[in-house]
């Protein structure tokens, strides 16, 4: 095989002789088309005309349709993880400091966009949802550009003479309105996915432009910058350099060897995106268990769960009905149960790999799906979420191309196939858009969404969501039974269950649930609040010995809480640990020296220990702060 000189126009000649078409050389991969003549590919007059045509009308169509489909989400409330990333985000006023132990950990760029939304509109959801819609539109427009430029790169047209612009418009439109891409748009926190995808698609688009542009260096620099920036949005950007190599080896060069020989420096520069990812992982960014000690699964066990989930993703891409926002924790699966799905997914993967040798565009599309799913749907364990439909956000780009191809094949025998293609794509887009609008309506309240999850994918996690959201909506009686069922298979639900039972006056049952929670989830953020509830509950019931360890556990996390130090001192004193209470009362008085009650408690503890002079000084401090306070006068020694 002749080696490529790195000139794409020459590479296309060798590429044509080997029957390797571009991503949208779907005319050449259709069975009714003859093998192209053995000559260098050239841009046809029609293709050249379409290269000069303006993409603005198509972009305007994509933007308009997307806005119409997603307009209803603008007033949707925050839900679930949005509390941690927005409403309870202590760093929401700081652009640069992403909070730990949240979905934003290790993703500072995603946090920065939320901080900007907060600066614009505070805690009103409008700005946050508008930003999500804008990011989705950016991704759709980039997909349009990638498909269009891929056709122009090869100098060919779409099926039956469809222009590159029309074909790219069809693909982008199907992707933009498909319900399976709706989660990163409708769920504020999941903009991490669409933000990463925007940088991913930017890198791929810029790489394609660099192949035929007189400003190749600038386009390559833009691609590298997009890859690096994506590393600060979400970890799955890691596969972007591999996607660029895959595209070049399939479309722009005779093979991967020639592509690497011509552009290895560029590929190496793209891989610098892995540096911020490595830093954030070492610094403790997103972890496998997200802080839950009971959410543990091995890479092997997680790998066994994924074929069934991938098969579900593929089905939903064809029949997007009964979508699920949260699939719950990963649970062990036997090999025998996973085997049929392994076989089915393995066959699809093998066909995609084999297609790169014969029908290159189809092979690229298949491998692109598996490549972009790989980081989250293989051996890297994500114990707290066995599946997530948002993981199909990028893979759906390739599936949208396949969908458009299927529509084109179905109408090829119709009179006026070009017009029929446009009408058919419009009809499919309307059906998908209507389904997406119905899906976004389910985001109208957290309780509504929780109930859809439980109805469609019943798990202990879903029971917890319904129970906690019912209580938040004021229906404690209706929520507690869900929490009891959730606590059996989802240990973190014990915190919500225990808290609800305490409010109902069932202290013993509530305390038992909270004790089990702090035992099983000691590192969870909620365990600190659980310790506080237990400590105060025991103290109110004069069970001071039981309260002491919980006050101490709480103060390990919140050591600046003067009231907690004072309460600990009281519990220690009342449980016969008067010597220990001195330290607690001193700490309380140091943290808040203007509180006379703290000085009074300190003085009493000192007097009990026989240090009357120190006790008198403490009492005097209390009187100086509040002259009306009654303090004892101790005899001088």
Secondary structure, DSSP 8 states (H G I E B T S, - for coil): -----S-HHHHHHHHHHTT---TT-HHHHSTTS----SS-----HHHHHHHHS-SHHHHHHHHHHHHHHHGGGGG----TTHIIIIIT-TTTT-SS---SSSTTTT-HHHHHHHHHHHHHHTT-HHHHHHHHHHHHHHHHHHHHHHHHHHHHHHT--SGGG--HHHHHHHHHHHHHH-GGG-HHHHSGGGHHHHHHHHHHHHHHHHHHHHHH-TTHHHHHHHHHHHHHHHTTT-GGGGGHHHHHHHHIIIIISSSHHHHHHHHHHHHHHHTTHHHHHHHHHHTT-S-SSTT-TT----HHHHHHHHHHHHHHHHHHHHS--S--S---------HHHHHHHHHHHHHHHHHHHHHHHHSHHHHHHHHHHHHHHHTTSSSS--TT-S--GGGHHHHHHHHHHHHHHHHHHHTTTSSSHHHHHHHHHHHHHHHHHHHHHHHHHTTS-HHHHHHHHHHHS--HHHHHHHHHHHHHTT-HHHHHHHHHHHHHH-TTHHHHHHHHHHHTT-HHHHHHHHHHHHHH-TTSTHHHHHHHHHHHHHHHTT-HHHHHHHHHHHHHH-TT-HHHHHHHHHHHHHTT-HHHHHHHHHHHHHHTTT-HHHHHHHHHHHHHTT-HHHHHHHHHHHHHH-TTS--------
